[in-house]
Amino acid sequence: MTRLGFLLDSESCIGCHACTVACKAEHDVPIGVNRTWVKYIETGTFPDVGRHFSVMRCNHCDDAPCISICPTNALFRADNGVVDFDDDNCIGCKGCMNACPYDAIYINPATNTANKCNFCNHRIEQGLEPSCVVVCPTHAIKVADLDDPADEVTGLIARSETAVRAPEQNTQPKVYYRGADAASLDPLRTAIADDGMIWADTTAQHPTADLGGDGVVARTAYTTAHEMTWKAKVSSYLVTKAVAAGMMMVAALLVLLGHGGEQAAVGVVPPVVAGVFLALTAVLLVGDLKRPERFYYLITRGNRRSWLVKGAAVLGGFAAVSAAWFVAGAVESEGALQVLAAPAALLGLATAGYTAFLFAQCEGRDLWQSPLVLPTLLAQAVVAGGAGYAVMELAVDGPAPVAVQWVLLAGVLATAMLVAAELLGRGTPHVEAAVAAMARGRYARQFWIGGVALGLVVPAVLVAVSLAVDSGPVLAAVAGICAVAGMWCYEDSFVRAGQSVPLS
């Protein structure tokens, strides 16, 4: 058995970028993205300063989260242990990019598919070394067969003091660093200075630097930029499916409370609204793919371990139950609605909550690993369901408007408590850096004004007033609209803050 890995000798590296250039030439890598690159950091204060080099690339992990999350098996493990990719299978979902704790994967702008270092496997299969190994003038890059105790480089790894990147992620990386400055391997211990980097225009700060440099011990003098992958479409999809799920969950509750005979408010309008928002969810999900024309690969080439595939199955099941609910409501079959109530409620919960398990597969984003993500998504679905019914009652007389307002208020209060727990809790340095970006950094205004004030405080006050003075449906409807708008602000800040922490 062969299990290939790299030994990167930072003591020998001179920062010449020959490996980067050779990699680009070998694989025709476009400008602006890299499979391998050299990171420079500077330590100390003048005149006692030093510059350190570290080669960054895919770590070909034994427990590779990119393989698990890939919905179409576009990322796979070759027989020699290398994590390789197949352009023909990739749909450009970008899940692998958030799953990778090493910023090693990029979207190739020429093919709109995910690419990365693949160990020059085409060369390995011909008995040749990777191009970066061939051109390195100081032999700082070495290939090891980690399953061969007689292998010279494997013995060197065993005898030397080596380190790996992000060992806390437990991905079992197979790229070992010898002589690397610890700060070079931990992006939270370095920061880009206000005057930027050499050979680069960026002056962007990461959250640790934004907070005054706690933990920062070195300056990042050169590295490769990595764009944020999931943005407004993903934030919006979290809200649209919450509305769809919430409407059917509240409708199921009303059926169980004996209101199944209300054709419009229970039997017809909820599945119609759910269908519209499920359609929007599908449009957002497919629209966010870099290769949207391949979306059906989720079915024809699906990886059952991926929550992108499991989530698609959940959405499909929920759509089917919603359609059956509409038919039962249209023919006024209260008995059928009673039979469908439990499946609708359970699939509504699954629709609202499965993204927590998808986020959990994104090993590179510690904020998304929180156990509070699932209950928060479920509480938001309750808010969205109450909000949807509150707005619906402006046009359709609902069977239990006061109960709907209590549902909305309960969801808002539960969400507020969960958000507070997220802010006040402790976590890994990555979690705390992401929370800092959300609550005190670049996303703070959106989070506090949109997510908290508009999405939680205003709805709670409006619903409380409506319940106290029996003001009719208007205040509750306004509260519902504010709650859903604020939900988007919160989700967008949460999604972006989770990706704001540098990984390389």
C-alpha positions in Angstrom: 0.0 0.0 0.0 1.2 3.5 -0.8 0.2 6.7 1.1 2.0 9.7 -0.3 2.7 12.9 1.6 5.0 15.9 1.5 7.8 17.1 3.8 8.2 20.8 3.4 11.5 22.0 4.8 11.1 25.7 5.7 14.7 25.8 6.9 15.8 25.3 3.3 13.1 27.3 1.6 14.4 30.6 0.1 11.0 31.9 -1.0 11.9 31.9 -4.7 8.4 30.9 -5.9 9.8 28.3 -8.3 7.2 25.8 -7.0 4.4 28.1 -7.6 5.5 28.9 -11.2 6.2 25.3 -12.0 2.7 24.3 -10.7 1.1 27.0 -12.8 2.9 25.9 -15.9 2.3 22.2 -15.3 -1.4 22.6 -14.8 -2.2 25.7 -16.7 -3.4 27.4 -13.5 -5.0 30.8 -14.4 -3.8 34.1 -13.0 -5.3 35.0 -9.6 -5.5 31.5 -8.2 -2.9 29.0 -7.0 -2.6 25.3 -6.2 0.6 26.0 -4.3 2.0 29.2 -3.0 4.7 30.6 -0.7 3.6 32.5 2.4 6.1 35.1 3.9 5.9 36.2 7.5 8.1 38.7 9.3 8.9 38.4 13.0 10.6 40.6 15.6 11.2 44.3 15.7 13.9 46.4 14.0 16.8 45.7 14.0 16.2 42.1 15.2 13.9 40.9 12.5 13.4 37.8 10.4 11.5 36.6 7.4 10.2 33.0 7.2 8.8 31.1 4.3 6.2 28.3 4.2 4.8 26.5 1.2 1.0 26.3 1.3 -1.1 23.7 -0.5 -3.6 20.9 -0.2 -2.7 18.6 2.7 -4.1 15.4 1.2 -5.7 14.5 4.5 -6.4 11.0 5.5 -9.8 12.1 6.8 -10.5 14.7 4.1 -13.6 16.8 4.8 -13.7 18.0 1.2 -14.4 14.4 0.0 -17.2 13.9 2.5 -19.0 17.2 1.6 -18.6 16.9 -2.2 -22.1 16.1 -3.4 -21.0 14.5 -6.7 -17.8 12.6 -5.9 -15.8 15.1 -7.9 -13.2 14.9 -5.1 -11.9 11.4 -4.4 -9.0 9.5 -3.0 -6.7 7.9 -5.4 -5.1 4.5 -4.7 -1.8 6.2 -3.6 -3.6 8.2 -0.9 -3.7 11.5 -2.9 -6.9 13.6 -2.8 -7.6 14.1 -6.5 -10.5 15.7 -8.4 -12.5 15.2 -11.5 -13.6 18.3 -13.4 -16.3 16.4 -15.2 -18.2 15.7 -12.0 -17.9 19.1 -10.3 -21.0 21.3 -10.1 -19.2 24.2 -8.5 -21.2 24.2 -5.2 -18.1 25.5 -3.3 -18.8 23.3 -0.3 -15.4 21.8 -0.5 -13.8 25.2 -0.2 -15.5 25.8 3.2 -14.8 22.2 4.3 -11.1 22.6 3.7 -9.3 24.0 6.8 -6.3 25.0 4.7 -7.7 27.3 2.0 -6.3 24.9 -0.5 -9.3 24.7 -3.0 -10.2 27.4 -5.5 -12.7 27.8 -8.3 -10.9 27.7 -11.7 -12.2 30.7 -13.6 -11.6 28.9 -16.9 -13.7 25.9 -16.1 -15.9 27.1 -13.1 -14.9 23.9 -11.3 -13.0 23.3 -8.0 -9.3 22.7 -8.4 -6.4 22.2 -6.1 -3.0 20.5 -5.7 -3.4 16.9 -6.8 0.2 15.9 -6.2 0.8 16.0 -9.9 -0.8 12.5 -9.9 -0.4 12.3 -13.7 3.3 12.5 -13.2 3.4 10.1 -10.2 1.6 7.5 -12.3 4.5 7.7 -14.9 7.1 7.3 -12.2 8.0 11.0 -12.1 8.1 13.5 -9.2 5.7 16.4 -8.9 6.8 19.5 -10.8 7.3 21.5 -7.6 9.8 18.9 -6.3 11.7 18.9 -9.6 12.3 22.6 -9.7 12.9 23.4 -6.0 16.6 24.7 -6.0 17.2 23.8 -2.4 15.3 20.4 -2.2 12.9 22.0 0.3 10.0 19.9 -1.0 10.2 16.2 -0.6 7.8 13.3 -1.4 7.3 10.7 1.3 5.7 7.3 1.1 4.3 7.3 4.6 3.4 3.6 4.6 7.0 2.6 3.8 9.2 2.7 7.0 12.2 2.3 4.7 11.4 5.4 2.8 14.2 8.0 3.3 11.8 11.0 3.7 9.4 9.1 5.9 12.4 8.4 8.2 13.4 12.0 8.1 9.9 13.0 9.2 10.0 10.5 12.1 13.4 11.7 13.3 12.8 15.4 12.9 10.7 17.9 14.8 7.8 18.5 12.4 4.5 20.2 12.5 1.2 20.1 10.6 -1.3 22.9 9.9 -4.5 23.0 12.0 -4.0 19.7 13.8 -7.0 20.5 16.0 -9.3 19.8 13.0 -8.3 16.1 13.2 -8.1 15.8 9.4 -4.8 13.9 9.6 -3.0 16.0 7.1 -0.1 14.4 5.2 2.0 17.6 4.6 4.6 18.0 7.3 6.7 21.1 8.0 10.2 21.1 9.3 11.7 24.2 10.8 8.6 26.3 10.1 7.9 29.3 12.5 4.7 28.4 14.4 3.1 31.7 13.5 3.5 30.9 9.8 1.3 27.8 10.2 -1.4 29.6 12.3 -3.0 32.4 10.3 -4.5 33.9 13.5 -1.0 34.6 14.8 -0.2 36.8 11.9 -1.8 39.9 10.4 -1.4 42.1 7.4 -0.1 45.5 8.4 -1.9 48.8 7.4 0.7 49.4 4.7 -0.3 46.1 3.0 1.9 43.3 1.7 4.8 43.1 -0.7 3.7 42.6 -4.3 0.0 43.0 -3.3 -2.5 45.8 -3.1 -4.6 44.4 -0.3 -4.6 45.9 3.2 -7.5 43.8 4.5 -7.4 42.8 8.2 -8.7 39.6 9.7 -10.8 39.8 12.9 -7.9 39.2 15.3 -6.1 42.2 13.9 -9.3 44.2 13.9 -9.5 43.7 17.7 -6.1 45.2 18.4 -3.9 42.2 17.6 -4.5 39.9 20.5 -2.5 36.8 19.7 -0.8 38.3 16.7 3.0 37.8 16.9 4.1 38.4 13.2 3.3 40.3 10.1 2.1 38.6 6.9 4.3 40.0 4.3 3.0 37.9 1.4 0.3 35.3 0.9 -2.4 34.5 -1.7 -5.9 36.0 -1.4 -8.9 33.8 -1.1 -12.4 35.1 -1.9 -15.4 34.4 0.2 -17.4 31.6 -1.4 -20.9 31.6 0.1 -22.6 35.0 0.2 -26.1 36.5 -0.2 -27.7 33.6 -2.1 -26.8 31.2 0.7 -28.0 33.7 3.3 -31.3 34.1 1.4 -31.8 30.3 0.9 -31.7 29.9 4.7 -34.6 32.4 5.0 -36.7 31.1 2.1 -36.6 27.5 3.3 -37.4 28.7 6.9 -40.5 30.4 5.6 -41.6 27.3 3.6 -40.9 25.0 6.6 -42.5 27.4 9.1 -45.7 27.8 7.2 -46.3 24.1 7.0 -45.3 23.5 10.6 -47.9 26.1 11.8 -50.5 24.6 9.5 -49.8 21.2 10.9 -50.2 22.6 14.4 -53.5 24.1 13.5 -54.7 20.8 12.1 -53.8 19.1 15.3 -55.7 21.8 17.3 -58.8 20.9 15.3 -58.8 23.6 12.6 -58.3 21.3 9.6 -61.7 22.4 8.2 -60.4 25.9 7.5 -59.9 25.4 3.7 -58.1 28.6 2.8 -56.1 29.4 6.0 -55.0 25.8 6.7 -55.6 23.7 3.6 -54.7 25.8 0.6 -52.7 29.0 1.4 -49.9 27.4 3.5 -48.8 24.8 0.9 -49.0 27.5 -1.9 -46.7 29.8 0.1 -44.5 26.9 1.0 -44.3 25.9 -2.7 -43.4 29.4 -3.8 -40.6 29.7 -1.2 -39.4 26.2 -2.0 -39.2 27.2 -5.6 -37.2 30.3 -4.6 -34.9 28.1 -2.5 -34.3 25.9 -5.5 -33.5 28.9 -7.7 -31.1 30.3 -5.1 -29.3 26.9 -4.7 -29.0 26.2 -8.4 -28.1 29.9 -9.1 -25.2 29.7 -6.6 -23.6 26.8 -8.4 -20.7 27.7 -10.7 -21.9 25.0 -13.1 -25.7 25.3 -12.7 -26.4 23.2 -15.8 -25.1 20.2 -13.9 -27.4 20.5 -10.9 -29.0 17.1 -11.7 -25.7 15.4 -10.9 -26.9 15.6 -7.3 -29.2 12.8 -8.2 -27.3 11.0 -10.9 -23.8 11.1 -9.3 -24.8 11.9 -5.7 -22.5 11.2 -2.8 -24.7 9.9 0.0 -22.3 11.2 2.7 -22.8 14.8 1.6 -25.5 16.9 3.3 -25.9 18.7 0.1 -27.3 15.5 -1.3 -29.2 14.6 1.8 -30.6 18.1 1.9 -31.8 17.9 -1.6 -33.7 14.7 -0.7 -35.2 16.4 2.3 -36.4 19.3 0.2 -37.8 16.9 -2.4 -39.7 15.0 0.3 -41.0 18.2 1.8 -42.2 19.5 -1.6 -44.1 16.2 -2.2 -45.9 16.4 1.2 -46.7 20.1 0.6 -48.2 19.2 -2.8 -50.3 16.4 -1.2 -51.4 18.8 1.5 -52.6 21.3 -1.2 -54.6 18.6 -3.0 -56.2 17.5 0.3 -57.0 21.1 1.2 -58.4 21.8 -2.2 -60.9 18.9 -2.0 -61.6 19.8 1.7 -60.4 16.4 3.0 -59.9 17.1 6.7 -59.0 13.5 7.3 -56.2 13.6 4.8 -54.8 16.7 6.4 -54.8 15.0 9.8 -52.8 12.1 8.3 -50.4 14.5 6.6 -49.9 16.7 9.7 -47.2 14.7 11.3 -45.1 14.1 8.1 -45.5 17.8 7.2 -44.3 18.9 10.6 -41.3 16.5 10.7 -40.2 17.3 7.2 -40.7 21.0 8.0 -38.3 20.6 10.9 -35.9 18.6 8.6 -36.1 21.3 5.9 -35.3 24.0 8.4 -32.6 22.2 10.3 -30.6 20.1 7.8 -28.3 23.0 7.0 -26.8 22.7 10.5 -25.4 19.3 9.5 -24.2 20.7 6.2 -22.4 23.5 8.1 -21.0 20.8 10.4 -19.3 19.3 7.4 -17.6 22.6 6.7 -14.6 21.8 8.9 -12.8 25.0 7.9 -15.5 27.2 9.5 -15.5 26.7 13.2 -18.3 29.2 13.9 -20.6 26.9 11.9 -19.7 23.9 14.0 -21.6 25.3 17.0 -24.2 23.0 18.6 -26.5 26.1 18.7 -26.9 26.2 14.9 -29.5 23.5 14.8 -31.8 25.0 17.5 -31.4 28.4 16.0 -32.5 27.3 12.6 -35.5 25.5 14.1 -36.4 28.6 16.2 -36.1 30.7 13.0 -38.5 28.4 11.2 -41.0 29.0 14.0 -40.5 32.7 13.6 -40.9 32.5 9.9 -44.1 30.4 10.2 -45.7 32.8 12.7 -44.6 35.7 10.5 -46.1 34.1 7.3 -49.4 33.5 9.0 -49.5 37.0 10.5 -49.1 38.5 7.1 -51.6 36.1 5.6 -54.2 37.2 8.0 -54.3 40.6 6.4 -56.1 38.9 3.5 -57.4 35.7 4.9 -59.2 35.2 8.2 -57.1 32.8 10.2 -58.7 30.3 12.7 -56.5 31.3 15.6 -54.8 34.7 15.2 -53.9 35.1 18.8 -52.2 31.6 18.8 -50.3 32.6 15.7 -49.0 35.8 17.4 -47.9 33.7 20.4 -46.1 31.4 18.0 -44.3 34.3 16.5 -43.4 35.8 19.9 -42.2 32.5 21.2 -40.0 32.0 18.1 -38.5 35.5 18.4 -37.7 35.0 22.1 -36.2 31.6 21.6 -34.0 33.0 18.8 -32.9 35.9 20.9 -31.8 33.6 23.7 -29.9 31.4 21.3 -28.2 34.3 19.6 -27.2 35.7 23.0 -25.8 32.3 24.0 -23.7 32.3 20.7 -22.3 35.8 21.5 -21.5 35.0 25.2 -20.2 31.5 24.8 -16.5 30.6 24.5 -15.0 28.6 21.6 -11.9 28.0 19.6 -9.8 31.1 18.5 -11.5 30.8 15.1 -14.9 30.9 16.7 -14.1 33.9 18.8 -12.5 35.7 15.8 -15.7 35.1 13.8 -18.0 36.2 16.6 -15.8 39.3 16.9 -16.2 40.1 13.2 -20.0 39.6 13.6 -20.5 41.5 16.8 -17.7 44.1 16.9 -16.1 44.1 13.5 -17.0 44.5 9.8 -20.5 43.0 10.2 -21.5 44.6 13.5 -23.9 47.2 12.0 -25.8 44.6 10.0 -25.9 42.2 12.9 -27.0 44.7 15.6 -29.3 47.0 13.6 -30.7 44.4 11.2 -30.4 41.1 12.9 -31.1 42.1 16.5 -33.0 45.4 16.5 -35.1 44.9 13.4 -35.3 41.1 13.6 -35.8 40.5 17.3 -36.5 43.6 19.4 -39.0 45.3 17.1 -41.1 42.2 16.4 -41.1 41.3 20.1 -42.4 44.7 21.0 -45.0 44.9 18.3 -46.4 41.4 19.0 -46.5 42.2 22.7 -48.4 45.4 22.1 -50.8 43.6 19.7 -51.5 40.9 22.2 -52.1 43.5 25.0 -54.4 45.8 23.1 -56.0 43.4 20.6 -55.1 45.7 17.7 -56.0 43.3 14.9 -53.7 41.8 12.3 -51.8 44.9 11.2 -49.2 45.1 14.1 -48.6 41.4 14.0 -48.1 41.5 10.2 -45.6 44.4 10.5 -43.8 42.4 13.2 -43.6 39.4 10.9 -42.2 41.3 8.1 -39.6 42.9 10.4 -38.7 39.5 11.8 -38.1 37.9 8.4 -36.1 40.9 7.2 -34.0 40.8 10.4 -33.5 37.1 10.0 -31.9 37.7 6.7 -29.6 40.3 8.2 -28.6 37.9 11.0 -28.0 34.9 8.6 -26.0 37.0 6.2 -23.7 38.3 9.0 -23.4 34.8 10.4 -22.5 33.2 7.0 -20.0 35.9 6.1 -18.4 36.2 9.6 -17.9 32.4 9.6 -15.9 32.8 6.4 -14.0 35.9 7.4 -11.4 34.0 9.5 -8.3 33.4 7.5 -7.2 29.7 7.1 -3.8 30.2 5.4 
